């Protein structure tokens, strides 16, 4: 049974299949070839709430890189074509309270 990966910030991008890259702190064990369930939310569910599966995805590559290394092409792959790399970095750092030089896992996937 595939593990769940939450996409609460990018649910729309997963639903419309415009997202093929995600960046994550943690997930250091993840390797190419693994299938995952993209879910809306997997932690912090209230009593009676169920996991909402959005798509089955297949990991094609994983690498560590500084957050600030994102390219315009990757902003598009992240599902934010209108966003500049600087704006994307600011959004991530504001949300997670990190610095632009912090290392993050870049995970590329395809939809099954």
Buried (B, 14 or more C-beta within 10 A) or exposed (E): EBEBBBBEEBBEBBBEEBBBBBBBEEBEEBEEEBEBBBBBBBEEEEEEEEBEEBBEBBBBEBEEEEBBBBEEEBBBBBBBEEBEBEEBBEBBBEEEEBEBEBEBBBBBBEEE
